[in-house]
Amino acid sequence: MSKMRYGLYLGTTALAGLLCLDPSAAHAQAVPSATPFDPIINFGQTLKNNGIYFDAAYSETFSAVVAGGQKNGVMPIGHFSTAAVFDLETILGIPSASVHIGFDQRYGLLVQQIAGSPAGLLQSADAGPFAIRLGFLYWEQGFWNDRLDITLGRTNPTFDFAFSDISCTFVGQICAQPTSWYFNNANAAYPNSQWGGRANFQVTPDIYVRAGAYQHTADTGYASHQFNWGLNAPGVFVPAEIGYQTSYRTAQYPAKYDIGGYVDTAISNANPLIPGRNARGAWWAQFQQAVWRPDRNTNRSLWAFGGAITYTGNSNQWGQYYLGLFDQGPFLSRPRDTIGFIGSLYVNNSQITPAYNKEYDFELNYAFSIVPGITFKPVANYVVNPSNVNGGSGVGFKPHNAWLLGFQVAIDLGQAFEWPTFVPH
């Protein structure tokens, strides 16, 4: 599965049949010929024949604090993404080369504007002022039949490190990294971008080693249009990871296991509450394993997944630990539906938030696939001991345990119209 589609899916929709980098799964159900949509379907194929791959997606999420927190209220968040890949081998004859570009627009209310606390949920970071942003613009180059793959340009580590295929099936929890990632380093996440890149080496078809380096850019939220391309930076963000990954196509019970870490050298991210410490770091380990698959000819399967990430230096949290289950095609008559459950424990830095040492978050969702590419997903989040991971409660009292109920509607044009997905040569 291409990074283009991953970018479209960050906080947007379930991966529904796209797990474990199996591009063929996206188009397993063919659209009958001679339909009114044939010109649109053929549009994607025409672009592919000319070396261009295009996709666009939109989601609207409504979350309501119905009990606990600071006060009750509804938080709508809209998210539109579009991206293209230019296959330079087809266009210009440059072997194993491609250019990737993506734009992002999102708006809405943050959870702390209603609940009085970020509460460790993505709704605390996934909104922003209405603006179109450059999500990424980078060159990708493969060597030795793509055994070595390098990206370089305006990018970020979101797609490549501590990433889980299952993660963005959740609305309020992990996507694309464990949620605490975004609160414990000062490197900007998608759709913010900075100068950087990564190198991926396939030791075997299933084992990879990956490392990157990125210009340190403080996360300015979503206010920036991401066209400030200056080179001045107070430090560098350096992640690395080693992993094992199989797919529906290559294994009866596909899996992904990875371990890694990062160092953020920027002095400017030192927390004044903990003097004498400047840089931040982290270590993580994650797994996702299919434990049941009744028919290898389909993607129906039950997955167990989980992970742990611990932080060093002056981070706001000491760690996050999570476990969950994900069911792809829970009913034979509903092969594209999914069910997801996850529980997370956040261990907060007691030197920064002494009143909020631990927080527990839980999410349950069910994704109804209305037609390929259009999903309706009811979701429930329960937060025990809501804490403000940015330091301080943000309200004049300790928020009560919070219930958030809502739903997400997601549309992916690439899936709906079976547009081809870029796969490196």
C-alpha positions as CSV (number, residue, x, y, z in Angstrom):
1,M,0.0,0.0,0.0
2,S,1.4,3.3,-1.0
3,K,2.4,6.1,1.3
4,M,0.0,8.3,-0.6
5,R,-3.0,6.3,0.7
6,Y,-1.5,6.2,4.2
7,G,-1.4,10.0,4.1
8,L,-5.0,10.1,3.1
9,Y,-6.0,7.8,5.9
10,L,-4.3,9.5,8.8
11,G,-7.3,10.3,11.0
12,T,-9.7,9.7,8.1
13,T,-11.0,6.2,7.7
14,A,-10.5,2.5,8.5
15,L,-8.0,0.6,6.4
16,A,-10.7,-2.0,5.7
17,G,-9.0,-4.6,3.6
18,L,-5.8,-2.7,3.1
19,L,-3.8,-4.1,6.0
20,C,-0.2,-5.2,5.8
21,L,0.7,-3.4,2.6
22,D,-1.3,-5.7,0.3
23,P,-2.3,-3.4,-2.6
24,S,-4.4,-6.0,-4.3
25,A,-6.9,-6.2,-1.4
26,A,-8.2,-2.7,-2.1
27,H,-9.7,-3.8,-5.3
28,A,-10.7,-7.4,-4.6
29,Q,-14.4,-6.7,-5.6
30,A,-14.6,-5.6,-9.2
31,V,-17.1,-3.0,-10.3
32,P,-19.4,-4.3,-13.1
33,S,-18.8,-3.0,-16.6
34,A,-21.0,-0.4,-18.3
35,T,-21.9,1.6,-15.2
36,P,-22.5,5.3,-15.0
37,F,-19.2,5.5,-13.1
38,D,-17.1,3.9,-15.8
39,P,-15.7,7.3,-17.1
40,I,-14.5,8.1,-13.5
41,I,-13.1,4.6,-13.0
42,N,-11.3,4.9,-16.3
43,F,-9.9,8.3,-15.3
44,G,-7.7,6.6,-12.7
45,Q,-6.5,4.0,-15.2
46,T,-5.7,6.7,-17.8
47,L,-3.6,8.6,-15.2
48,K,-1.8,5.4,-14.3
49,N,-0.9,4.7,-18.0
50,N,0.7,8.2,-18.0
51,G,2.6,7.6,-14.7
52,I,0.3,9.5,-12.4
53,Y,-1.6,8.2,-9.4
54,F,-4.2,10.3,-7.7
55,D,-6.5,10.0,-4.7
56,A,-8.7,12.1,-2.5
57,A,-10.5,11.5,0.8
58,Y,-12.8,13.3,3.2
59,S,-14.0,12.5,6.7
60,E,-16.3,14.3,9.2
61,T,-16.1,13.2,12.8
62,F,-18.6,14.2,15.5
63,S,-17.6,13.6,19.1
64,A,-19.8,14.6,22.1
65,V,-18.7,14.7,25.8
66,V,-21.9,13.2,27.3
67,A,-20.6,12.8,30.8
68,G,-17.6,13.9,32.9
69,G,-14.9,16.2,31.7
70,Q,-15.5,19.9,32.2
71,K,-18.8,20.3,30.4
72,N,-20.9,18.5,27.8
73,G,-20.7,19.5,24.2
74,V,-20.2,18.5,20.6
75,M,-16.9,18.7,18.7
76,P,-17.1,18.4,14.9
77,I,-13.8,17.9,13.0
78,G,-13.6,17.8,9.2
79,H,-10.6,16.5,7.3
80,F,-9.9,16.6,3.6
81,S,-6.8,15.2,1.9
82,T,-5.6,14.8,-1.6
83,A,-2.4,13.4,-3.0
84,A,-0.6,12.4,-6.2
85,V,2.4,10.2,-7.1
86,F,4.4,10.9,-10.3
87,D,6.1,7.7,-11.4
88,L,9.2,9.0,-13.0
89,E,10.2,5.7,-14.4
90,T,7.1,5.8,-16.6
91,I,7.2,9.6,-17.3
92,L,10.9,10.2,-17.7
93,G,12.5,6.8,-17.8
94,I,14.3,7.3,-14.4
95,P,14.4,3.8,-12.9
96,S,12.7,3.3,-9.5
97,A,12.1,7.1,-9.0
98,S,8.9,8.9,-8.0
99,V,7.7,12.3,-6.7
100,H,5.0,12.4,-4.0
101,I,2.9,15.4,-3.1
102,G,0.0,15.8,-0.8
103,F,-2.3,18.5,0.6
104,D,-4.4,18.6,3.7
105,Q,-7.2,20.7,5.1
106,R,-8.9,20.3,8.4
107,Y,-11.1,22.3,10.8
108,G,-13.1,21.9,14.0
109,L,-13.2,22.1,17.8
110,L,-10.5,20.6,20.0
111,V,-11.7,18.3,22.8
112,Q,-10.2,20.6,25.5
113,Q,-12.6,23.3,24.3
114,I,-15.4,21.2,25.7
115,A,-13.9,18.6,28.1
116,G,-11.3,20.9,29.7
117,S,-8.5,18.5,29.1
118,P,-6.7,16.9,26.0
119,A,-7.4,13.6,27.7
120,G,-4.9,11.8,25.5
121,L,-7.3,11.6,22.6
122,L,-6.7,12.5,19.0
123,Q,-9.6,14.9,19.1
124,S,-7.3,17.1,21.2
125,A,-4.9,17.6,18.3
126,D,-6.7,16.7,15.1
127,A,-8.6,20.0,14.5
128,G,-7.4,23.4,13.3
129,P,-8.2,26.6,11.5
130,F,-9.6,26.2,7.9
131,A,-6.5,26.3,5.7
132,I,-5.0,24.2,2.9
133,R,-1.6,22.9,3.9
134,L,1.3,21.2,2.1
135,G,1.4,17.8,3.8
136,F,4.5,16.5,1.9
137,L,6.6,16.9,-1.2
138,Y,9.4,14.5,-1.5
139,W,11.4,12.4,-3.9
140,E,11.5,8.6,-3.5
141,Q,14.3,6.6,-5.1
142,G,14.8,2.8,-5.1
143,F,18.1,0.9,-5.6
144,W,18.8,-2.8,-6.2
145,N,15.3,-3.6,-7.3
146,D,13.9,-1.4,-4.4
147,R,15.8,-3.4,-1.7
148,L,17.1,0.0,-0.7
149,D,14.5,2.8,-0.7
150,I,15.3,6.4,0.1
151,T,13.0,9.4,0.5
152,L,14.1,13.1,0.7
153,G,12.3,16.4,0.7
154,R,9.5,18.1,2.6
155,T,8.3,15.2,4.7
156,N,7.9,14.0,8.3
157,P,8.4,10.7,10.2
158,T,4.7,10.0,10.6
159,F,4.5,7.4,7.8
160,D,7.6,5.4,8.6
161,F,8.3,5.1,12.3
162,A,6.2,3.4,15.1
163,F,3.5,3.1,12.5
164,S,0.7,0.6,12.7
165,D,-1.5,-0.5,9.8
166,I,-4.4,-0.9,12.3
167,S,-3.9,2.3,14.1
168,C,-6.0,4.7,11.9
169,T,-9.0,2.5,12.2
170,F,-9.4,4.2,15.6
171,V,-11.0,7.6,15.8
172,G,-9.7,8.8,19.2
173,Q,-6.7,6.6,20.0
174,I,-3.6,5.6,18.1
175,C,-3.1,7.1,14.6
176,A,-0.6,6.7,13.1
177,Q,1.8,6.3,16.1
178,P,0.8,5.9,19.8
179,T,-1.1,9.1,20.7
180,S,1.5,10.1,23.3
181,W,4.1,10.4,20.5
182,Y,2.6,13.8,19.5
183,F,2.8,15.2,23.1
184,N,6.4,14.1,23.9
185,N,8.6,15.3,21.1
186,A,8.7,18.7,19.5
187,N,9.0,17.3,16.0
188,A,6.0,18.2,13.8
189,A,3.6,15.4,12.7
190,Y,1.6,15.0,9.5
191,P,0.3,17.3,7.9
192,N,3.2,19.5,9.1
193,S,6.3,18.9,7.2
194,Q,10.0,19.7,7.4
195,W,13.2,19.0,5.5
196,G,14.2,15.4,6.0
197,G,14.2,11.8,4.7
198,R,14.7,8.2,5.6
199,A,16.4,5.1,4.2
200,N,14.7,1.7,4.3
201,F,16.7,-1.5,3.6
202,Q,15.0,-4.9,3.2
203,V,17.3,-7.4,4.8
204,T,14.9,-10.1,3.5
205,P,11.5,-9.6,1.9
206,D,10.0,-9.7,5.4
207,I,12.7,-7.9,7.6
208,Y,13.5,-4.3,7.2
209,V,15.9,-1.8,8.8
210,R,14.9,1.9,8.7
211,A,16.5,5.2,9.8
212,G,15.8,8.8,9.2
213,A,16.8,12.4,10.0
214,Y,14.5,15.4,10.0
215,Q,15.0,19.1,10.6
216,H,13.6,20.0,14.0
217,T,10.6,22.2,13.6
218,A,8.4,23.0,16.6
219,D,4.8,21.8,16.1
220,T,2.8,25.0,15.3
221,G,-0.4,23.0,15.0
222,Y,-2.3,23.5,11.8
223,A,-2.1,27.3,11.5
224,S,0.8,27.2,9.0
225,H,0.4,26.5,5.3
226,Q,3.8,24.7,5.4
227,F,5.5,26.8,2.8
228,N,8.1,28.3,5.1
229,W,11.1,26.2,3.8
230,G,13.9,27.8,5.8
231,L,16.9,25.8,6.8
232,N,17.4,27.3,10.3
233,A,16.7,24.7,13.0
234,P,17.7,24.3,16.6
235,G,18.3,20.6,16.2
236,V,17.5,17.3,14.5
237,F,15.0,14.5,15.0
238,V,16.6,11.1,14.4
239,P,14.4,8.0,14.5
240,A,15.4,4.4,13.7
241,E,13.5,1.1,13.5
242,I,13.8,-2.6,12.7
243,G,10.8,-4.7,11.9
244,Y,9.3,-7.9,10.5
245,Q,6.2,-7.7,8.3
246,T,4.1,-10.1,6.2
247,S,0.9,-9.6,4.3
248,Y,-2.4,-11.3,3.5
249,R,-0.7,-12.3,0.2
250,T,2.4,-13.8,1.7
251,A,1.2,-15.5,4.9
252,Q,-1.8,-17.4,6.3
253,Y,-1.6,-15.3,9.5
254,P,0.1,-12.0,8.6
255,A,1.9,-10.0,11.3
256,K,4.0,-7.0,12.0
257,Y,6.6,-6.6,14.8
258,D,8.8,-3.6,15.2
259,I,11.2,-2.0,17.7
260,G,12.8,1.4,17.5
261,G,13.7,4.7,19.1
262,Y,14.4,8.3,18.5
263,V,16.5,11.2,19.7
264,D,15.4,14.9,19.4
265,T,18.5,17.0,19.9
266,A,16.8,20.4,20.0
267,I,17.7,22.4,23.1
268,S,14.7,24.6,22.6
269,N,12.3,21.8,23.7
270,A,13.6,21.6,27.2
271,N,10.8,21.8,29.8
272,P,11.5,24.6,32.3
273,L,9.9,22.5,35.1
274,I,12.8,20.1,34.8
275,P,16.0,22.1,34.6
276,G,19.2,20.6,33.3
277,R,17.7,18.3,30.7
278,N,17.6,19.4,27.1
279,A,17.0,16.6,24.6
280,R,14.2,14.1,24.5
281,G,14.2,10.5,23.5
282,A,12.0,7.3,23.3
283,W,12.1,3.6,22.8
284,W,9.1,1.5,21.5
285,A,8.1,-2.0,20.7
286,Q,4.9,-2.9,18.8
287,F,3.1,-6.0,17.4
288,Q,0.0,-6.8,15.4
289,Q,-0.7,-10.5,14.7
290,A,-3.6,-12.2,12.8
291,V,-4.8,-14.9,15.2
292,W,-7.8,-16.2,13.1
293,R,-8.4,-16.3,9.4
294,P,-11.0,-18.7,8.1
295,D,-10.2,-18.4,4.4
296,R,-6.9,-17.4,2.8
297,N,-8.8,-16.3,-0.3
298,T,-10.3,-13.4,1.7
299,N,-9.0,-10.8,4.2
300,R,-11.5,-11.8,6.9
301,S,-9.4,-12.1,10.1
302,L,-9.1,-11.3,13.8
303,W,-6.0,-9.5,15.0
304,A,-4.4,-8.9,18.3
305,F,-2.2,-5.9,18.6
306,G,-0.4,-3.8,21.2
307,G,2.7,-1.9,22.1
308,A,4.7,0.1,24.6
309,I,6.6,3.4,24.2
310,T,8.8,4.9,27.0
311,Y,10.2,8.4,27.1
312,T,13.4,9.9,28.4
313,G,14.6,13.4,29.2
314,N,12.1,16.1,29.9
315,S,9.1,14.5,28.3
316,N,5.6,15.1,29.5
317,Q,5.0,11.4,30.0
318,W,7.1,8.4,31.0
319,G,5.2,6.0,28.7
320,Q,2.2,4.6,27.0
321,Y,1.1,1.0,27.0
322,Y,-1.8,-0.4,24.9
323,L,-3.5,-3.6,23.8
324,G,-6.4,-4.2,21.5
325,L,-8.4,-6.4,19.1
326,F,-9.3,-5.7,15.5
327,D,-11.8,-7.8,13.5
328,Q,-11.8,-7.5,9.7
329,G,-15.0,-8.8,8.2
330,P,-16.7,-9.9,11.5
331,F,-19.7,-11.4,9.5
332,L,-19.5,-13.5,6.4
333,S,-22.2,-11.2,4.8
334,R,-20.2,-8.0,5.8
335,P,-16.6,-8.7,4.7
336,R,-15.6,-5.0,4.5
337,D,-16.9,-4.1,8.0
338,T,-14.5,-3.8,10.9
339,I,-14.7,-3.8,14.7
340,G,-12.0,-2.3,16.9
341,F,-11.3,-2.2,20.6
342,I,-8.3,-0.7,22.3
343,G,-7.2,0.2,25.9
344,S,-4.3,2.5,26.7
345,L,-2.5,3.4,29.9
346,Y,-0.6,6.7,30.0
347,V,2.0,7.1,32.7
348,N,2.5,10.8,33.1
349,N,5.6,12.7,34.3
350,S,4.7,13.3,38.0
351,Q,7.2,16.3,38.0
352,I,5.0,18.1,35.5
353,T,1.5,16.8,36.3
354,P,1.6,15.6,39.9
355,A,-2.2,15.4,40.2
356,Y,-2.5,13.2,37.1
357,N,0.0,10.3,37.4
358,K,-2.0,7.9,35.3
359,E,-4.7,8.0,32.7
360,Y,-6.7,5.1,31.1
361,D,-8.4,5.5,27.7
362,F,-10.7,3.0,26.0
363,E,-12.3,2.9,22.6
364,L,-14.8,0.7,20.8
365,N,-15.9,1.3,17.2
366,Y,-17.8,-0.5,14.4
367,A,-17.2,0.5,10.8
368,F,-20.1,-0.1,8.5
369,S,-18.9,-0.3,4.9
370,I,-21.9,1.3,3.0
371,V,-20.2,0.7,-0.4
372,P,-16.5,0.4,-1.2
373,G,-14.8,3.7,-0.2
374,I,-17.7,5.0,2.0
375,T,-17.7,4.1,5.7
376,F,-20.0,5.0,8.7
377,K,-18.4,4.4,12.0
378,P,-20.1,4.8,15.5
379,V,-17.5,5.2,18.2
380,A,-17.3,5.3,22.0
381,N,-14.4,6.6,24.1
382,Y,-14.1,6.3,27.9
383,V,-11.4,8.3,29.7
384,V,-10.4,7.5,33.3
385,N,-8.6,10.3,35.2
386,P,-8.5,12.8,32.2
387,S,-5.1,14.6,32.4
388,N,-3.5,17.4,30.6
389,V,-0.3,16.1,29.1
390,N,0.9,19.6,28.3
391,G,1.2,20.5,31.9
392,G,-1.5,21.6,34.3
393,S,-5.2,20.8,34.4
394,G,-6.3,23.7,32.2
395,V,-9.4,24.0,34.4
396,G,-10.0,25.0,38.0
397,F,-10.9,21.5,39.1
398,K,-10.0,17.9,38.4
399,P,-12.1,16.7,35.5
400,H,-14.3,13.7,36.1
401,N,-14.0,10.5,34.1
402,A,-15.3,11.3,30.7
403,W,-17.6,9.5,28.1
404,L,-17.3,10.6,24.5
405,L,-19.7,9.3,22.0
406,G,-19.9,10.0,18.3
407,F,-19.5,8.8,14.8
408,Q,-17.3,9.3,11.7
409,V,-18.3,9.4,8.0
410,A,-15.4,8.8,5.6
411,I,-15.2,8.8,1.9
412,D,-12.2,7.6,-0.1
413,L,-12.6,8.3,-3.9
414,G,-9.7,6.0,-4.8
415,Q,-11.4,3.0,-3.2
416,A,-14.9,4.0,-4.4
417,F,-13.8,4.3,-8.1
418,E,-11.0,1.6,-7.9
419,W,-8.3,4.0,-8.9
420,P,-4.9,2.3,-9.1
421,T,-2.5,2.6,-6.2
422,F,1.2,3.3,-6.7
423,V,3.5,0.4,-5.9
424,P,7.3,0.9,-6.3
425,H,8.8,-0.9,-9.3
